[in-house]
């Protein structure tokens, strides 16, 4: 992602603020035309506030008396304005500027200086637009999901047929989307290759993106490549990589696909734990998809990682025959 995209996002924020200010001014003009006394009161309040400031700066001999008088006049005007509002059933915040995002006031940044979630959502949307994920999500979503491709015959020692099992998984994944903001659910999709895990991840990603929830989709390999570039190549790190790294922690949902395909070592283990743990602390949700069994996960990753996953993720086992041959 280059600087031009960030500049485009900031330009869009400027347009939103200008539009919101313009709309507020139109409401003010209409209200004043209907209730001219409100215009006089607001003009008087501004004048008294200016005079009060002048008194504070000049410090006349009768300073206390002037301040008291001006404050009394200001309070009287405020009470009169409040009475007019009540009489005409006008909300107190009627003339306040209505921004699209109440958290950042359409600036992109919250009061603590951090990038707003709406900014992150726009960045991720641009990342999706720049990748091939957009076309993929058009093909793989809940609307195109076909339960009939899964066998309804018993499979090995499993209690449910693959189709019955997928009905259960489908319901859990839809609940995950529908209750995204009210539950603390994370998902672990595990099982052999070609059983629909990535397809299901895409279904969830598409559904939440349509609800304007920020989703970052990363294969395990690309995830650790991003982390490695950020940690060991900061001087030459690209803007896209830096943003990707920040999004790993900031996005509302992180999807890690094909966990176990990366080169497993002390570095990847430490960074995976850091990612999972940090997102749990900040109450951000994570989905992990892997071809590994639960036993293989336990053998491959550290006790700290498996403890986090097994205790905080809902395990969804995929089984049956490889669907890619159908």
C-alpha positions in Angstrom: 0.0 0.0 0.0 1.5 3.4 -1.0 1.2 6.8 0.5 -1.4 7.8 -2.2 -3.9 5.4 -0.7 -3.5 6.9 2.8 -3.8 10.4 1.4 -7.0 9.3 -0.4 -8.5 8.0 2.8 -7.6 11.3 4.6 -9.1 13.3 1.7 -12.3 11.3 2.1 -12.3 12.1 5.8 -12.0 15.8 5.0 -14.9 15.6 2.6 -17.0 13.8 5.3 -16.3 16.6 7.8 -17.1 19.3 5.3 -20.3 17.6 4.4 -21.3 17.2 8.0 -20.5 20.8 8.8 -22.5 21.9 5.8 -25.5 19.8 6.8 -25.4 21.2 10.3 -25.3 24.7 9.0 -28.4 24.1 6.8 -30.2 22.8 9.9 -29.2 25.9 11.8 -30.4 28.2 9.1 -33.8 26.4 8.9 -34.2 26.5 12.7 -33.4 30.2 12.9 -35.8 30.9 10.1 -38.5 29.1 12.0 -37.5 30.5 15.5 -35.7 33.8 15.0 -35.4 34.3 18.8 -33.0 31.4 18.9 -30.7 33.2 16.4 -30.7 36.3 18.7 -30.0 34.2 21.8 -27.0 32.4 20.1 -25.7 35.7 18.8 -26.0 37.2 22.3 -24.2 34.2 23.9 -21.3 34.7 21.6 -21.2 38.4 22.3 -21.3 37.9 26.1 -18.6 35.2 25.9 -16.3 37.6 24.0 -17.0 40.4 26.5 -16.3 38.0 29.3 -12.9 37.2 27.8 -12.1 40.8 27.4 -12.9 41.4 31.1 -10.5 38.6 32.1 -7.8 40.1 30.0 -8.2 43.7 31.0 -8.8 43.1 34.7 -10.8 46.3 35.5 -11.3 47.6 39.1 -14.8 46.2 39.2 -13.7 42.9 37.8 -15.8 40.7 40.1 -19.0 42.7 39.5 -18.6 42.6 35.7 -17.9 38.9 35.6 -20.9 38.2 37.8 -23.2 40.3 35.6 -22.0 38.8 32.4 -22.3 35.2 33.7 -25.8 35.9 35.0 -26.8 37.2 31.5 -25.3 34.2 29.9 -27.2 31.8 32.2 -30.4 33.7 31.5 -30.0 33.3 27.8 -29.2 29.6 28.2 -32.3 29.1 30.2 -34.4 30.9 27.7 -32.9 28.8 24.9 -33.6 25.6 26.8 -37.2 26.7 27.3 -37.7 27.3 23.6 -36.2 23.9 22.8 -38.5 22.1 25.2 -41.6 24.0 24.0 -40.8 23.0 20.4 -39.7 19.4 21.2 -36.2 20.1 19.8 -33.4 17.7 21.0 -30.6 19.4 22.9 -28.0 18.2 20.4 -30.1 19.2 17.4 -27.5 21.6 16.1 -24.4 19.5 16.8 -22.5 18.2 13.8 -23.4 14.6 13.0 -20.3 12.7 12.0 -20.4 9.3 10.4 -18.0 8.0 13.0 -18.8 9.2 16.5 -15.5 7.8 17.9 -13.2 9.9 15.8 -15.4 12.7 14.5 -14.4 11.6 10.9 -10.8 12.5 11.6 -9.5 8.9 11.5 -7.9 9.2 15.0 -9.4 8.9 18.5 -8.7 11.3 21.3 -5.8 9.2 22.6 -4.1 9.6 19.2 -4.7 6.1 18.1 -5.9 5.1 14.6 -9.7 4.7 14.7 -11.4 1.4 13.8 -13.1 3.1 10.9 -9.7 4.0 9.5 -8.5 0.5 9.9 -11.5 -0.8 8.1 -10.8 1.5 5.1 -7.2 0.3 5.0 -8.2 -3.3 5.1 -10.8 -2.7 2.4 -8.0 -1.3 0.2 -5.8 -4.3 1.0 -8.6 -6.6 -0.1 -9.1 -4.5 -3.3 -5.4 -4.8 -4.1 -5.4 -8.6 -3.6 -7.4 -11.3 -5.4 -9.5 -11.8 -2.3 -12.4 -9.7 -3.6 -13.0 -12.1 -6.5 -12.6 -15.1 -4.2 -15.2 -13.8 -1.7 -17.7 -13.3 -4.6 -17.4 -17.0 -5.3 -17.0 -18.3 -1.7 -19.7 -17.0 0.7 -22.7 -18.2 2.6 -24.9 -17.7 -0.4 -22.8 -20.0 -2.5 -22.3 -22.6 0.2 -23.7 -25.9 -0.9 -24.3 -28.4 2.0 -25.1 -31.2 -0.5 -21.4 -31.5 -1.6 -20.8 -33.2 1.8 -21.5 -36.9 2.1 -24.5 -38.0 4.1 -22.9 -41.4 4.7 -21.2 -42.5 7.9 -17.5 -41.7 8.0 -15.1 -43.9 9.9 -15.9 -43.7 13.7 -17.5 -40.3 13.6 -20.9 -40.0 15.3 -22.2 -37.6 12.6 -22.1 -37.9 8.8 -19.9 -35.2 7.1 -23.1 -33.4 6.1 -24.6 -33.5 9.6 -21.3 -32.3 10.9 -21.2 -29.4 8.4 -24.8 -28.4 9.4 -23.5 -28.0 12.9 -20.3 -26.1 11.8 -22.4 -23.8 9.6 -24.7 -22.9 12.4 -21.8 -22.1 14.7 -20.1 -19.9 12.1 -23.3 -18.1 11.3 -23.8 -17.5 15.1 -20.2 -16.2 15.2 -21.1 -13.6 12.6 -24.5 -12.7 14.0 -23.2 -12.3 17.6 -19.8 -10.9 16.6 -19.9 -7.9 18.9 -21.5 -9.6 21.9 -19.6 -12.9 22.2 -16.0 -13.7 23.0 -15.8 -16.6 20.6 -12.7 -17.6 18.7 -12.7 -20.5 16.2 -10.3 -23.3 15.4 -11.1 -25.0 12.1 -9.1 -28.2 11.8 -9.0 -31.4 9.7 -7.6 -32.8 6.5 -7.1 -31.0 3.2 -9.9 -30.2 0.8 -12.7 -30.4 3.4 -14.0 -26.8 3.2 -12.0 -25.0 6.0 -10.8 -22.2 3.7 -14.2 -21.9 2.1 -15.8 -21.4 5.5 -13.2 -18.8 6.4 -14.1 -16.9 3.3 -17.8 -17.2 4.1 -17.2 -15.5 7.4 -14.8 -12.9 6.0 -17.3 -11.9 3.3 -20.3 -11.7 5.8 -18.4 -9.5 8.3 -16.9 -7.3 5.6 -20.4 -6.6 4.4 -21.3 -5.5 7.9 -18.3 -3.1 7.8 -16.3 -5.1 10.3 -12.5 -5.0 9.7 -11.2 -8.5 8.7 -7.6 -9.3 7.9 -7.1 -12.6 6.1 -3.5 -14.0 6.2 -2.1 -17.4 5.3 0.3 -18.7 8.0 3.2 -18.2 5.6 2.4 -14.6 4.7 1.6 -13.8 8.4 5.1 -14.7 9.6 6.7 -13.2 6.6 5.0 -9.9 7.5 6.2 -10.2 11.1 9.7 -11.1 10.1 10.0 -8.1 7.7 8.8 -5.8 10.5 11.1 -7.2 13.1 14.3 -7.6 11.1 14.0 -5.2 8.1 12.6 -2.0 9.7 15.0 0.3 7.7 13.7 -1.0 4.4 10.2 -2.0 5.5 7.5 -1.0 3.0 4.5 1.0 3.9 2.3 -2.0 3.0 4.2 -4.3 5.3 4.1 -1.9 8.2 0.3 -1.4 7.8 -0.2 -5.2 7.5 1.8 -5.7 10.7 -0.3 -3.2 12.6 -3.5 -4.7 11.3 -2.6 -8.1 12.7 -3.2 -6.6 16.1 -5.7 -3.9 15.3 -8.3 -5.6 13.0 -11.5 -6.8 14.6 -11.1 -10.3 13.1 -7.8 -11.9 12.2 -8.1 -15.1 10.1 -4.9 -17.2 10.0 -5.3 -19.8 7.3 -3.2 -23.0 6.9 -1.5 -22.8 10.3 1.3 -25.4 10.3 2.6 -24.7 6.7 5.1 -22.1 8.0 8.6 -23.1 9.2 8.1 -23.8 12.8 10.9 -22.5 15.1 11.4 -20.5 18.3 10.7 -17.3 16.4 7.4 -18.3 14.9 6.3 -19.9 18.1 7.1 -16.7 20.1 5.4 -14.5 17.6 2.3 -16.7 17.3 1.9 -16.7 21.0 2.3 -12.9 21.1 -0.3 -12.4 18.4 -2.9 -14.7 20.0 -2.3 -13.4 23.5 -2.3 -9.7 22.5 -5.6 -10.1 20.6 -7.2 -11.9 23.6 -6.1 -9.1 25.9 -7.6 -6.5 23.7 -10.7 -8.6 23.1 -10.1 -9.0 19.3 -11.4 -12.2 17.7 -9.3 -14.7 15.8 -10.0 -17.7 13.5 -7.3 -20.3 12.9 -7.6 -22.9 10.1 -5.2 -25.8 10.0 -4.7 -29.2 8.4 -3.1 -30.4 11.7 -5.0 -32.6 14.2 -5.3 -31.5 17.8 -2.5 -33.9 18.7 -0.3 -32.5 15.9 -0.9 -28.9 17.2 0.1 -30.0 20.6 3.3 -31.6 19.3 4.2 -28.7 17.0 3.6 -25.6 19.2 4.6 -24.6 22.7 2.5 -25.4 25.7 1.7 -21.7 26.1 0.2 -21.6 22.5 -1.7 -24.8 22.8 -3.1 -23.7 26.2 -4.4 -20.5 24.7 -5.9 -22.2 21.7 -7.5 -25.2 23.4 -8.9 -23.0 26.2 -10.1 -20.0 24.2 -11.1 -21.3 20.8 -14.1 -23.4 19.8 -12.8 -26.4 17.9 -14.6 -27.3 14.7 -13.5 -30.6 13.2 -13.8 -31.1 9.5 -13.8 -34.6 8.2 -14.8 -36.7 5.2 -13.5 -37.3 1.7 -11.5 -34.6 -0.1 -14.0 -32.4 -1.9 -11.6 -31.2 -4.5 -12.0 -34.5 -6.3 -15.7 -34.0 -6.7 
